[in-house]
Amino acid sequence: MFAKLEAVSTLPMIQMREFLQLGQMGATRITYFTLQSVVWLSQHIVGLLFVCLMPNPLSKWLSVNPLLSWSPEDGPQQEQVVELHSEALPCEPRTCSCQCCVASASVDGTMESSSDEEEVRTFIQVLSEKYSPENFPYGQGVVVMPSPPGSPVKDRLYLPNILVLSDSGIGKAGERSDIAAFCAHVVELDLSHNQLNDWAEICDIVSNIPNLDFLNLSMNPLSGIELEPSMAEVFPRVRQLVLINTHVSWETVHKLTQNAPELEELFLCLNGYNTVSESQTSCPSLRLLQITDNQLEAWAEVRKFGQMYPSLRTLVLANNSVDSVGDSHDALQQLFPNLRSINLNNSGLSRWEDIERLNFFPKLEEVKAKGIPLLESYTTHDRRSLLLAQLPSVKRLNGSLVTTGEREDAERLFIRYYQENPQQQLPERYHVLVSKYGELAPLAEVDLRPRRTTVDVRWGDRVEAVALRLEQTVGDLKKHLRALLQLPANGVRLFYINREMSSVVGPEEMRCGSRALHSYSIRDGDEILVVPKVKSRCGSSNV
């Protein structure tokens, strides 16, 4: 598009006509410029062209620029005035903020607030933009398919079966026939971080993707938005449903689980739950429930999951404040008969009795219990060992596989850890392990510090028996011998002689002053030969 600059002058001798390519501005307002502004415009043409490439209308930019706009309040016009006529397409009053649109909207009473200026995008619109053929110039891995007759989407791609449309501003579904035409083969759909706040729009999308297996609706504003029972019927094939930080109500969750007979994994993290509302209908297909980062505290709320999801195998409760495992042996066996993995990281467990009750889950194989108050006072090694010794059926602890050797070491450590305690304070597990390994003697105290030894120090014809502290360095030894044997101040050289190996390796000079004596493996009866340093005529020292 072109906008024509016509020079209108109060002096008839001056006429000016210029053309400036502005691109698709969509502006219709008429703005007056002084000649000085035109000069400024010519000096800043590069910046203007950059503005032209931006999606906002040029008129919007001009209306807020004091150098270019003019109004009667600014005083009389200068000698030369330039009038801008736009021949571009008319602007859209719903999204344009130019003065004529504002004036028109104020008269008609149809101008929307600034918060509504941004157009809500549809699922099919975002789909068309992201998977446009122009984004795949080489056609690798895609097949171009013709669009259905009458569809606004032309020459669409045959989409991959995994669609990621997160953070795309999607608020509506769009034409359902287009969704059905292009998404019949889609099995995974990520709609996280969008603006979906109506279950009707979500159901319009899901109902037209018949093979959908995985659906991610995280970070969509669904708080207080209830799901009609008839709408929930469109989720029959979904096996994995992610509702993180959506703040959906428990009533909505129950409607979804009741109408998703194949649902296996449900993610309800960061939804602010402090209680659990029970459902009258169980969901026998659910295998995994992840409900981390909520405000659950009482075990009375957690046990409801066993009643609602009897086939549950994995329960992730990390970053909740659950402070106990409060049921009896029989109750836990009935509530969680199939539970194989439980994550209690950063929970509020503070008693060993709660750890012992984890053994009541009949099929439990994996436990995660990092960051709990119970283990704060123990060392890192003792934390794992004491936990492992209390959980005889666990095969994986805190993410690491448990080996047979590690388990035996942990159970022996457990016995020694408690064997000095009074009988009434011994845990039940202690007696079980004693019957397995017997009473264990305390571990012997082993002193690994460098010891003292006695060597023969030979200085000329003189031999002295000297006791050495092996943590000393060679430099320390030289100082000690210099004082003890009254050696010359000009320095000496030391040679270590291993009596057993002297015939094979000979003397070893102790050159490095910072080397510790124990690194020479010195033993009683070895010798240290002291030789004075002698300077030769060329300045080098030798024996």
N, C-alpha and C positions, 0 to 999 in steps of 0.2 A: 504494500500500500504506500501511497505517496501523500504527503501533506504539502500544500502549496503556500509559499510565503509571498504575499502581495504587499508591495510598499505603497502605502497611502500617505500622501504628503499634502501639507497645507500650501507648499510651494509647487505650482503646476510644472515647473521646469524639472523637478526631480521625480523620476519614475524608476522603480526597482522591482525586478521579478526574479526569484530564485526557487529552486526546487531542492528539497531535502528528503532523502529516503529514510523513513522512520520505521518501517516494518509494520506489523500488525498491532497498532496501538489501541484500536477500538475506541477512540476519543471523538466526541462530537462538539465539545465546548469550544468557544472562540475566546482566545486569549490575546490580549494586546501587549505589544512589546515596544519599548523605546528603541531608537536606533542604537543606543549604547548597549542595550540588551542583545541586539543582533550581533554586534561586534563581540560581545562576551560569548555568545552562542558559537560563533565561528572559531573562537579560541579554545573552546571546550567541546569540539565536535566529537572527539574520541570518547569522552565520558558520556556524551549524549547517546552515541551509538550503543554504548554498554547498557545504558538505561533502557534503550529500545529493545534489547534482547531479554529484558526482564519481563515476567508475566504481568506486572502491574501496568495499568494504562499510563501513557505519557502524561495525560491530563492530570492524573492524580499527583504525579511528581511535580508538574508545573504549578499546581494549585497551592503547594506548600513551599515553593521556592520564592523568596522575596525579591530575588534579582530579576525574575522573569514575569511575575504577575503584576497586574496593574488594576487599580480600582479608582472610582471618582474621588474617593477620600484622599488619594495621593496627590491631588492637585491637577492643574491643567496638563494636557499632554505636551510632550516636547515637539520639536519641529517635524520629526519624522516618526511615524508609527507603523509597525508591521502587524498585519492581521493574519492569524493562522487559521486556515480552513482545513478540516480533516476530511479526506475522502475515504477513510477507513470504514470498516464495518461498524455499525452502531454498537455502543457499549451496552453491557448488561446491567440494568438498573439495580438488580438484586445484589450484585457484588461490587458495583462501581461506586466510588466516593467523590466523583467530580461534582462541582457546584450545581450544574444544571440537573444532574440526577438527584442530588440531595433536595433541590428545590422542588423538582417534580414529585419526589416521594413524599415530601412534607405536605404538598397539596393533596395528594391522593391518600395519604396516611398509610402507605404500604412499605415504607422504608424499614428494614429490619435493623435490629441492634447490631453493634460491632461483633458481639459474640456469636451471631448467627451468620456472619458474612461468609465464612468458609463453607463451601459446599460439602455435604456429606457424600462420601464416595461409596459406590456399590461394589459388591463382591465381583461381579462380572466386569465392571470397569477396571478394577485393579488387575484382575486376571488378564484382561486384554492388553493392558499396558506392559505388564511384566513379561508376558510370554508372547509379545508381538514378534512377527517374523523379522523385523528390523533388528531385534536384539540377538538374532542368531544368523548372521550374514553368511556363514558357511554351511548352515543346515546340518551340522554334525549332531547326531543323536536325536533329531526331531524329524517329524513328518508333517508337512503342510497339508491340512485338510480343508476342503471348502466348507463354508459356514452354511447353516440351514437357511432355506429361503426366507427372506424377510428379516433376517437377523441383522442388528446394527453392527455386529462383530464380523468384519470381513477378513477372509483368508486367515482364519485362525490356525494356530499350531495344534497339533496333537500333543496335549500336555503330558508331562511326566506323571506318574501315578502318586508321587509325593509332592504336595504343593505347600510352599512356605510363603504365606502372605502376611507375616507379622508386621506390626507397626506401619500399617498402610492407610490408616484413617478410614477403614471400612465401617460403615454404620448401617448399611442396608444390603439386602440380598441382590437386588437387580432382577432382570428378566429370568424367570424360572426355566423357561424353555432353553435358554442359552446355557444355564448351569447343567441341565440334564444332557444337553447335546455334547458338551465338552468335558464333563467330569464323570461320565459313566464308569470310567476305569480307575478313578482316583481312589486310593486306599488310605492315605494319610493326609491330614489337612491341619495346618498350623495357622490359627487366626488370633494368636496372642497379641496383646498390646494394640488393640483396635478400639473402636467406639461402639461396639455392639451392645446395646442396652435394651433390646427387645427380643424375647424368646421367639416371637413370631418370625422375625427376620432370620434368626439362627436356624429355626426349623425349616424355613423355605430353602435354605442352603443345603442342610443335611438331607432333607427328604428327596432332593434331586441328585444325590450322590449315593446310589444304591449299594455300592461296595465299600463304603467308608468303614475303616477299621480303627483308626486313631484320630481323635479330635482334641485339639488344644485350644481352649478358650481363655487361657490365663490373662489376667490384667485387663479384662473387659469389665465395664461398670454394670454389674448385674445385681448389686445390692438392692434388696427390696423389690426386685422384679420376679413375680411369681410365674411359674410354668403351668399352663393349663394341662390337665391330664390327656386331652386329645392330642396336644402338640408333642407330648413325650413319646408318643407311639412311633415317631420317626427315627428312633435310635435303636432299632432291633439288631443291627449288625455291628455296632460299635463295641470294641473290646477294650480300648484304652481311652479314658476320658480324663482330661487335665483341666481342673477348675481352680488353679492356684491364684490367690489374691483376687478372687471375684466376689467374695463375701456373699455367696449364694446361701439361701436359707436351707435348713435341714429338710424342710418340707419339699423344696425343689429337688434336693439330693435324693430323697426317697422316691419321688415321682420318676426320676431318671433311672434309678436302680431297679424299680419295679417294671419298667418298660424296656429295659435293655437286658434281655435274657442271656446274652453272650458276654456281658461286661466282666472283664477279668481284673483290670487295674484301674484304681480310682485315686486321684491326687487332689487333696483338699487342704494344701498348705496355706498358711498366711491368711486365713479367713476369719480370724478373731473368735473362734469358738472357745467358750469356757464350759459349755455343757454339751451333751449329746442327746438329741431328740430321738426316741426310739421309733422304729417303723413297725407297723403291724404286719408287714410282709417282708420276709427275709429275701436276701439275694444270694442264692446258693452258688452262683457262678463266680463270685468275686474271689480272687486269689491274693491280691495285693492291695493294701490300703496305706497310703502315705499321707499323714496328717501332721506334719512337722510344723513348728513355729506357730502354734496356737497357744491358748491359755488353759489347757486342761490340767487339772491338779489332782482330782480325786479318782481313785481306781474304780469307784462306783460308776463313773462315766465311761471309762475305758472298757469295762466288762460288757457294756452294751454292744460293742462291736462283735463280740463273740456270738451274741444272740441274733444279730442282724445278718452276719456274714459267716455262716457255719463252716464254710470251706476255706476260710482265710489261712493262707500259708505264710505271708509276710506282713508284719505290722511295724510301721516306721513311726515312732512317737518322739523322735529327737526334738530337742528344744521345746519341750513342754515341761511343766513343773510337777509331773506325776511323782508323788512322794512315797508310794508304797505299792506292793502287790498284795492286795488284801483278801484274796479268796482262799478257800481251803483246797486241799489236794483233789477231792472229788469234784468240786465246783470248777476248778481250772481245767480238769480233764474233760468235763462236759462242755464248757464254754469254748475252748480252743482245741478241739481234738486233732486238727490238722496243722496247727501252727508250727512252722519250721524255723522261722527267723523273726527276731524282735530287736528293734533298735531303741535303746533307752539313753542314748547320748545326751548329756547335759540335762538330765532329768533331776528330780529331787530325792532320789533314793539315798538313804542315810543309815540303813541297818543291814547287817549280813543276813538276817532272817528273810528279807525280801529277795536277796540273791538266791538263797536256798529254795524259795518257792518257785523260782523259774524251772526247777527240776520237775515240777508238777505238770508242766506242759508235756504231753506224752511223746511228741515227735520233734521237740525243739533240737535243732542242730547248730544254730548260729545265734550269737549274742553280741551286741555292741553296747558297751556301758562306759564310755569315756566321759570325763568331766562331771562325775557324780560326787556329791559331798562325801559319801562313804569312803572314797579312796584318796581324798586330798592329803591325808597325813602320811601316806605310804610312798616309798620310792617307786620309780617307774618299773623296775624289775619286780618288786614285791606286788605291785598292783596286779600285773598280769598273772603272776604265779598263784596268788591267793584266789583270784577270780577263777582261774582255770581249775584249781583243785576243788572248788565248790561246785563245778558244773561238769560232772563226769560224762555226760552224753554230748557235750558240745564239740563239734568238729572244726568250727571256725570262730575265733574270738577276736573282736575288734578288727575284723577284716583280714586277719592272718590265719592261715591253715595251722592247725594244731598237730604236731608230730607226736609219735609215740614216746620218743625220748624226752621231749619237752614236757609232756604230761607227767611222766614219772618223776622228773626233776621237780616239777611244781608240787606234786603230791608229797614228796619227801620234805620239801621246804615247808609245806603246810604243817606236817607233823612236828618238825623242829621248832616252828614258829610258836606253836601253842603248848608244847610239852611241859613248859615251866609254869603254865597257868594252873590255878586251883581247879579241882575236879568239877566243881559246879559251874565253872566258866568255860569249860571245853565245849566247842560246837559239836553237833551230832556227827558231822562229817569226819571229825578227828578220829572217833572210835572206828568208823568204817575203814579209814586208811590205816590205822594201827593194826586192824585185823588182816589187812592186805600185806603190809610191809614189816609188821612187828615194831617193837619199841626201838627207836633209832638213837644211837649215841650222838651226843652233840658233836658238831664238826670241830676238829682240832684247830687250835690257833696256830697259824703258820706265819712266822716272821720272815717276810721277804726283803727286809731291809739289808743293805750291805753289811757284812760282819767284819770283825777284826781278825788279823792274821799276823804271824811272826815270820820275818824273813832275815836272812843273813846279808848285811850290808858290807861289802868289801871295798876298802879304800887303801890302795897300796898293799902293804903287808898286814894292815889292820882289818879285823873282822869283828863286827858288832851285831848282836841279835837285836833287832828293832821291831817293836809292835806297830803295825800300821792300821789306821782306820781306812777301810777300802772305799768309803765315800769321798775321801780326799782326792784332789787332782794331782797331776804330776808336778805342777808348779808349787802346790802346798808341800809336797814331799821334799822338793829341793830346799825350800826354806827351812823345813824341819831338820833335814840332815845337815844343812850349813851350820845351824846353831848347835846341833847335837855333836857333830864331829869336828866342829871348828874348821870347816872347809874354807878355802880361799874365796875372797869376795869377787874375784874376776870371773867366776862361773865354773860350773861343772857340767858334765854330760852323764846321764844315767842310762844303764843297760839292764834290761830284765832278763834273767836266766832261769828258764824252767828246767829244773833238775832232771825231770823225767824225759824231756824232749831236747835237752841241750846238745846231745850228740847228733841230732837230726837237723834242727833248725838253727842252732846257735843263738847268741845273744840278740835281743830285740831292743833297739834304741828307743827310749821313751822321749820322743821329740816334742809331742804336743803338750804344752803346759796346761791346757784346759781339760784334758782327757781324764776321766775318773779312773782310779786305780782298779776298781772291780772289773772294768772292761778288759783287763789283761788276764783275768781268771787266776790271780795270784793265790797260791796255796802256802800253807806252812812249810818251811824248809827251803823255799825257793830263794834265789839270790838276786841282789841288786848290786851291780858293779858301778862304782863312782869313778869317773875319769875326768881329770882337769882339762879344760879347754886350752889348746895351744895354738897360737896364731903363727901361721907360716909367713914367709917373706912376701908372698903374693897377697896376703891379707885374709886367706881362708883359714878356718879352724879345723884341726884334725887331731887324732889321737897321737 
